[in-house]
Amino acid sequence: MAAILELQEHSDERGSLCAVEEQIPFAIKRVYWIYRAKGIRGGHAHKETIQGLISVRGHCLVEVHRAGSTRSFQLDRPNKLLLLEPADWHIMKDFSEDAVLMVLASEPYRKDDYITEVPR
């Protein structure tokens, strides 16, 4: 099931830095980001792909549906990573106007990896 990971933040008078290194259980094979989002994004799960979602700017809400339950996660800090397992059917919504949601994926894009049916 989906879980929040707190990334280590290094801050001083020059600003802050976060890095994703060994905190995630997969090698990153794809990186993409969503911005100027309106409405709902996502609406699927995966057969194989594991994902890490980070709101690097602004905020959004992620709803995760799995095994008959629903959990909501507010992504509102760049040191907060939402880890999604392949079977985590998810939607992203309620994007702030300035939101930039970065996604780290364990697999390259493959259309046949997507599950679009809502779990029951």
N, C-alpha and C positions, 0 to 999 in steps of 0.2 A: 504494500500500500504506500501511497505517497507520503513523503516526510520532508520536513524543513531541516536543512543543514545550515548552521551559522558558519560563515566563512571568517577566517581570522582577518581582522582589519588592523592595519598599521597606520597610525596617525601621528603627525607632529605639526609644527607650525607651517610646513610646506603643503599640507593637505593629507589625504588618506589614500591608501592603496589596499586592494584586495586581490588575491590570486587564487585560482582554482588549480590545485596540484593533485595531491593524493587523496583528497576528500571524497571524490566521486568514484564509484566502483566500475568505471568503464573508460576505455580510450576514446577520446573525442575524434569522431570522423566527419562531423558536419557542424557548422556554426551558422546560425542565421538570427536575425532580429526582426521584430515586429514593431512598427511605429506608425503614427497617424491612424491608429486603429479606431474604428467606430463599430459599435455593435459587438457581436460575439465572434470569436475566432476559435479554432480547434474543432470540437465536435467529433472526436475520434479517440481511439486507443491504437496500440500497435501490436503486432505479433512478436516482434523482436526488439525494436528500438527502445532504449532507455534514454530519458531526457533529463536535463537539468535546466530549470528556468530561473533567470535572474532579472529582476527589474532594475536595470542600470540607471534609469531615470524615471521619475514619476511613480505611478502605482497602478495595479490592476488586481482583480480578484480571479482566482482559479478555483473552479469547482471540479472535484474529482469524484467519479461514480465507480464503485467497485463492490461486487458481492452484495448487492442490495442496500448499500449505505452510500451516503454522500457526505463529503467533507469539503469545507471551504478554506482557502488559504489566501490571505492578503499579502501580496508581494509589494513591499513599500520601502525597501532598503537594498542598496547594492551589495550588502554582505549577507543577504539571505538567499539561499538557493533551494528551490523546490525540486526534489528528486522524484521523478515519475517513472514507475515501473511500466513495462509494456502493456499490461492489462488495465492500467489506470485510464479509463475513459474520461476525457477532460474537456472543459471549455474555459476560455479566458474571456473576461468581460469587465465592464466598469473601468475601462482604461481612462486615466487622467489624460488631459489634452497633450501633455508633454511626455507621456509614457514611451519608453523604449524597453521592450522585453527581449532579452537575449536568450537564445536556446542553444544548449550544447547537446549534441545527439551522438549516440553510440554507433549509428549506422548512417550511411549515405541515404539520400531520398530514394525510396522505391514505392511506387504506387501500390503494389501488392502487399506491403507491410501494414497498410491501414485497415482498421476495423471501424466502420462507421455506424454500426447498429448500437443503440443505447443498451447497456447491460440491464438486466432485470434483477 
